[in-house]
Amino acid sequence: MRSLFIFIIIFLIFVNKNIYAEIININPSEMKKLMMNNIPLIDIRREDEWKLTGVIKNSHLHTFFDRDGKYDFKNFVETIKKIENVDNGIIL
C-alpha cells in the first residue's frame, strides 16, 4: 500500500507540472459510475496478481512495479498518456 501511495505522488508531480489533481478514496459503486462516464480505470498490479484475483472489465492493465519493486516511470507515463480520456481523470 505504501508503494502505491508513493507511486501516486510521483505520478502527480512529474506527469504535468500544471496538473491539479484530487485524490479521492471511492467505493466500488462510485468507481462503476466514474467508469460509466468514461473515466479510465488503470490496474497497476502485476500479471500474477491479476490471475489471482481477476480484473475489472474494461480496465487498462499496466503494471507499475515488477516483482522486485522496480519500475520504469517514463515508460509507464507514456503508456498512460495513450489511453483515451485520461485528461478527464483516472482511477488507479
C-alpha positions as CSV (number, residue, x, y, z in Angstrom):
1,M,0.0,0.0,0.0
2,R,2.9,2.4,0.8
3,S,4.4,1.7,-2.7
4,L,1.1,2.6,-4.3
5,F,0.8,5.9,-2.3
6,I,4.4,6.8,-3.3
7,F,3.6,6.0,-7.0
8,I,0.5,8.2,-7.0
9,I,2.5,11.1,-5.5
10,I,5.3,10.7,-8.1
11,F,2.8,10.3,-10.9
12,L,1.0,13.5,-9.9
13,I,4.2,15.5,-9.5
14,F,6.0,14.5,-12.7
15,V,3.3,13.9,-15.3
16,N,2.5,17.5,-15.7
17,K,3.8,20.5,-13.7
18,N,0.4,22.3,-14.3
19,I,-1.7,19.4,-13.0
20,Y,-4.1,19.9,-10.2
21,A,-5.2,16.5,-9.0
22,E,-7.6,15.5,-6.4
23,I,-7.1,12.1,-4.7
24,I,-10.3,10.6,-3.5
25,N,-11.0,7.2,-2.0
26,I,-14.0,5.7,-3.6
27,N,-16.2,2.6,-3.2
28,P,-17.0,0.1,-5.9
29,S,-20.3,1.7,-6.8
30,E,-18.7,5.2,-7.2
31,M,-15.9,3.5,-9.3
32,K,-18.6,2.0,-11.6
33,K,-20.3,5.4,-12.0
34,L,-16.9,7.0,-13.0
35,M,-16.2,4.3,-15.5
36,M,-19.7,4.7,-17.0
37,N,-18.7,8.4,-17.5
38,N,-15.6,7.2,-19.5
39,I,-13.0,7.8,-16.7
40,P,-10.4,5.1,-17.3
41,L,-9.5,2.5,-14.6
42,I,-5.8,1.6,-14.7
43,D,-4.9,-1.6,-12.8
44,I,-1.2,-1.3,-11.9
45,R,-0.9,-4.7,-10.3
46,R,1.4,-7.4,-11.7
47,E,0.1,-10.2,-14.0
48,D,0.3,-12.8,-11.2
49,E,-2.0,-10.6,-9.1
50,W,-4.5,-10.2,-12.0
51,K,-4.6,-14.0,-12.3
52,L,-5.0,-14.5,-8.6
53,T,-7.9,-12.1,-8.1
54,G,-9.2,-11.3,-11.6
55,V,-9.6,-8.0,-13.3
56,I,-12.4,-5.5,-13.7
57,K,-14.0,-5.5,-17.2
58,N,-12.8,-2.6,-19.4
59,S,-9.9,-1.8,-17.1
60,H,-6.5,-1.0,-18.5
61,L,-3.8,-3.4,-17.3
62,H,-0.5,-1.6,-16.9
63,T,1.9,-3.0,-14.3
64,F,3.9,-0.4,-12.5
65,F,6.2,-2.4,-10.1
66,D,7.8,-5.6,-11.0
67,R,8.3,-8.5,-8.6
68,D,11.5,-6.8,-7.3
69,G,9.8,-3.5,-6.7
70,K,11.5,-1.8,-9.7
71,Y,9.7,0.4,-12.1
72,D,10.1,2.3,-15.4
73,F,8.3,5.5,-14.7
74,K,8.9,7.1,-18.1
75,N,7.5,4.1,-20.0
76,F,4.6,3.9,-17.6
77,V,3.6,7.5,-18.1
78,E,3.9,7.3,-21.9
79,T,1.6,4.2,-21.8
80,I,-0.9,6.1,-19.7
81,K,-0.9,9.1,-22.0
82,K,-2.1,6.8,-24.8
83,I,-5.3,5.9,-23.0
84,E,-8.4,7.7,-24.2
85,N,-9.9,10.3,-21.8
86,V,-7.0,10.4,-19.3
87,D,-7.3,14.2,-19.4
88,N,-10.7,13.9,-17.6
89,G,-9.0,11.9,-14.7
90,I,-8.1,8.4,-14.0
91,I,-8.9,5.7,-11.5
92,L,-5.9,3.8,-10.1
